[in-house]
């Protein structure tokens, strides 16, 4: 008797649960779609979204702090010291620029979007933007070159620095020679 | 329709007449399949709060055409170890089995492919060719998944032929004919004469018949879903277990033909259910909106609403287990139908 009751209860359960399920699906047919037509319609990214990095190279002072902070080493920076007669100006935050930045490369393929490079920047020149569509056919195109210096400028700056260094070295050598000469003279005086 | 066209063809060209007479179901299947592919994708998407096709034409109405074009261009991949003749033959056999069923399916009071006396019996018999085709596909692919799918499909279709046949028997007992046109003519004259509401029999008999015809109709519908291998009875092509079942190895047009056969089969079982239980081409309002042209409208409307219902169920329910599948057929549907058949016979005799 119990078995018979279970048999009919199971059939009733099956039919009623099918009805419940079908009720759910038919209600969703008339529910407006929650998806959007992506390439045509785009959702606005949140205010603090972390996507592609952007470097405002005019504000960069070449301090290398972002490269040091990067956990995946995707930022590589070269700097050339500016000579005394050069004035590189100041950043928009008022920092004085003392270094040329001939190379500021970000390998965005390596970037893990942690945002750790953004916080140490003293001039707030490296920021995370809301751009997320930057697929490339060649992965070498994913290495972004942010430096604005032309090769000739780099050469010039390097040459200038070298010259300045040489001058400095010559001056130092002269000073040292002078000091030596003085030293050599002094015992004579003392004697 | 045959009598109507006969004078235009001399005896030498009578074969042309038969080709013309056989063409309407084919045209119908092709158009219907394109429409249903789109409808199914749209319904399933909206049930999941999505939009589905939106780019090809307004709301993606041209997408099925694009799909067909893609399938035509596709490479025809045949596994090296496959049994080539059987591999090529099986999709066509599956489609032929389904298409042959359309021969006795009436589309209006004026058009039926072949008005034979054993129409219902013929449909049950000839659609069994589909099983042979599916087994052939599974065997010829030389692939374990295909084989499992084909075996499951054969077991399932054979199990569910019995409840289908018994449910048809209920309607056949009431109408007293196996000819589908006669069955529909018996139900002509309005919604109260449909077999699902007891048929055009005296009122007292009708009141007793209604519960049994209704159950038989419901079971016919459930078994119909199982016959066409659709969710929740889609074990033969259970994606999560068997990749694609019997058509795993098929690509391009051969795959498309399997798909076409599945959709055609959906309409076939819906059409048979509509003819036997819901009055086929007869209008639900008696003489209002009845006639050969309106007949096409009514039968397609009835058949297609069942197709929509099948789609609705497909996107609602999960798949049954193999043992549950067999339990449903042998322990639930068949005993219930025995009771229905017995009770119907008793009521009709008394």
Boltz contact constraints between the chains, C-beta under 6 A:
constraints:
  - contact:
      token1: [A, 21]
      token2: [B, 316]
      max_distance: 6.0
  - contact:
      token1: [A, 22]
      token2: [B, 316]
      max_distance: 6.0
  - contact:
      token1: [A, 25]
      token2: [B, 47]
      max_distance: 6.0
  - contact:
      token1: [A, 25]
      token2: [B, 316]
      max_distance: 6.0
  - contact:
      token1: [A, 28]
      token2: [B, 47]
      max_distance: 6.0
  - contact:
      token1: [A, 28]
      token2: [B, 49]
      max_distance: 6.0
  - contact:
      token1: [A, 29]
      token2: [B, 46]
      max_distance: 6.0
  - contact:
      token1: [A, 29]
      token2: [B, 47]
      max_distance: 6.0
  - contact:
      token1: [A, 31]
      token2: [B, 49]
      max_distance: 6.0
  - contact:
      token1: [A, 33]
      token2: [B, 49]
      max_distance: 6.0
  - contact:
      token1: [A, 33]
      token2: [B, 50]
      max_distance: 6.0
  - contact:
      token1: [A, 33]
      token2: [B, 51]
      max_distance: 6.0
  - contact:
      token1: [A, 34]
      token2: [B, 49]
      max_distance: 6.0
  - contact:
      token1: [A, 35]
      token2: [B, 50]
      max_distance: 6.0
  - contact:
      token1: [A, 37]
      token2: [B, 54]
      max_distance: 6.0
